[in-house]
Every structure is written in structure tokens, then in C-alpha cells.
Amino acid sequence: MSLALDAAAQDLLFREARTANTFTDEPVTEEQIQAVYDLVKYGPTAYNLTPLRAVLVRSPEARERLVTHMDEGNKAKTGAAPLAVILAADIEFHEETHRLLPFAPGIKDTVFSERPVREQAAQVNGALQAAYFIVGIRAAGLAAGPMTGFDFAGVQKEFLDDDHTPLMVVNIGKPGPDAWFPRLPRLAYDEVVTTV
Amino acid sequence: MSLALDAAAQDLLFREARTANTFTDEPVTEEQIQAVYDLVKYGPTAYNLTPLRAVLVRSPEARERLVTHMDEGNKAKTGAAPLAVILAADIEFHEETHRLLPFAPGIKDTVFSERPVREQAAQVNGALQAAYFIVGIRAAGLAAGPMTGFDFAGVQKEFLDDDHTPLMVVNIGKPGPDAWFPRLPRLAYDEVVTTV
């Protein structure tokens, strides 16, 4: 069964794309990240909430601060990657719904008036957008190294505020030598999909 | 700035892809969904947890039961779509980690021994995989209509169990007449991305 997407694109985005653990020193430019955003911003979210926010950790001083919060096994590669990005979800996304969902501005004061509801929606929809972002990094011909192995409270305190919750840190660049671990197994179709 | 992914693929997956609200009656086959899964199963998750599970609601009787749990505005299109899929997250994903992360089977009894930790990880990583799945549906040349407007507890009770939490329902098919609402605005790059 062939898909509409051509095989080279399938390989680029999924089949040959892998979580990179080493990178070359070729820089990742602002223009590349902007091109990624301008593509993946169209990925769907509930109510068009689009709560994802990103902090590009570029300066050596900021990178050093980020590395101190990473788990031991993630420190070296996060310090060495051409770019490290903190992906976070904005819990106060409802302040933008009058622009993002202009036909239903009232959701700010109804569906999303309570902070715990917003925290939940920010997490789930921020995660959807984080996945689109990873696909977009690969679409740019770059390798992504997403990580959740870090001190979430520490990164939030150091780089964000109480209204922005970290989702993951993603190292980005061209893959370097021995960039990949062996591909891990996946569940079979019949283990994941049932029909009623 | 051009991406490595060709422009036609960019359009197919993001720029011209839209959340469909009507569909033709062309069927969506098991082979198509299997091809989608076999592509997007490679999308990365934390610890390779891959907690996403899917229920294809095919029989008219099951579809009718699903429709009763959808919000008013989602009933007609969910009843009429060639295929409706319940995407859910398996909270007991740690039962598979010995296969999925063979070099660290111990995470089952350490990192993920507590159910609230698993609930959180299932939600976030299930959402990542739901996003890959939506991209995959588009890669198959199909339109997706993801929805969170339904009775989550009702759908869980009717189609799942206590260990599987619904993430969204996705209608799938070829877009029909007037399938799209106008494209909603997106936040500008500078509103989403900051640099330190």
C-alpha cells in the first residue's frame, strides 16, 4: 500500500529520521527555525489554542545554565549541539483566543476560565505542537534530539515563569559521527489498533 | 528559506492540509490505516513508551454508539465520515517497556511504578503520537478531522477501560463539499519564539 507522500519524504520525516545524540558544528540559523515554524504552525490544535512556545538557547552563558539542569546522560550533547530549544506550553493561552478563535472569544471566560483546565489543555495541545515541530525540524533536513531527562522545575525557574510549563528540550543540528543508537522496536499494528 | 522537504509535501502535510468537516463516501481501508501506522510508529516518544492505542469505529452499530457521546456540533460529521477513530493512551504502557526499551527494563518498577506518573506520561506521549498520526493520515492523501468535543468519560466507558484514556476522536476520509472553515490565524514567529 503506497501513501500519497513520496518515499523520500517518508524516509526524511519518519523512516530514516532518528533521535540524534551527536551533531556536527554546522550552525542552525534563525532563518531555518523560522521556516520550520512557518510550516508547522498550521498543525491542528483544539480550539486553535496553539499554546506552544519555544526558547532558543543560543548564548554560551545560557547554554551553560541549561546544561546544569539536564540529567547526567544529556549534559554533554546538550552542551555541544549547534542549537538547544526549550519547548514549553503557555498556560495563559486563553489571553490570545480572541485572536486565534475570533468567532468564539467567549471560551476565555467559559471553557478555559479555570487554571487546572488550562494546564491540562496546554500540556496536551503543546505536546501535539511539539510533535509537529519535531517533524518540521526533520523537514528542514536537520536532526532532532528531543529529551525529557532534565529538572523540569529548574528549567522552568531558570528560563520560563509560572505560566509556562516545560515540555521537552530538543537538540538540533546535522547529525555527527555515531549519532544514532540502534533503532528500538515498535509495537505491531494488531497490538495498537482494534476495530469495532 | 527553503526546507529539505519538497513544497508539494509541505502543502500535503501542513500548508494546504485542513481539518475536514465533510467527507465523500469513498471508504478508508484497513490497508490505508496500516500503512499510516507503519510510517508514523517511528515518531519519537520518551523512553520509546509509544502509549498510543486506536479503536477504528467501523460498524454502523458502534458508530451510532460513538455519535451519542459526541457534542452536538460533532454528531452529524462523525456519523457520516467514512471512518472514525478513537485515539487513546494506554496508562499501563509500562507492561511493554521490557520489549520497547530492552536495555532498561527496570523503568517499569522505578520511573513508572506510580500510576499518576504513568497517567501524565501517557497523556503527553500519546499526544505526540496522535500528532504523528494526523500527519500520517495526511501523508496517505486523506483528510483528518480531529475533535475533542465529546464526553470523554462516556467514550472511555463505552469503548475503552479504566487503563485507557481517550485523547481525541478523528474523522477520516476524502474531503467532501465545503469541507473547510476559513483558515484561522496563527501567532507570529516573534510571539512564539524567543532567544537567550
Interface residues (C-beta under 8 A of the other chain):
Chain A: M1 S2 L3 A4 L5 D6 A9 Q10 L12 L13 F14 R15 A17 T19 E30 E31 Q32 I33 Q34 A35 V36 Y37 D38 L39 V40 K41 Y42 G43 P44 A46 N48 T50 L52 R53 A54 V55 L56 V57 R58 S59 A62 E96 R99 L100 L101 P102 Q123 V124 N125 A127 L128 Q129 A130 A131 Y132 I134 V135 R138 A139 A140 G141 A144 P146 T148 F159 L167 M168 R183 L184 P185 R186 L187 Y189 V192 V193 T194 T195 V196
Chain B: M1 S2 L3 A4 L5 D6 A9 Q10 L12 L13 F14 R15 A17 T19 E30 E31 Q32 I33 Q34 A35 V36 Y37 D38 L39 V40 K41 Y42 G43 P44 A46 N48 T50 L52 R53 A54 V55 L56 V57 R58 S59 A62 E96 R99 L100 L101 P102 Q123 V124 N125 A127 L128 Q129 A130 A131 Y132 I134 V135 R138 A139 A140 G141 A144 P146 T148 F159 L167 M168 R183 L184 P185 R186 L187 Y189 V192 V193 T194 T195 V196
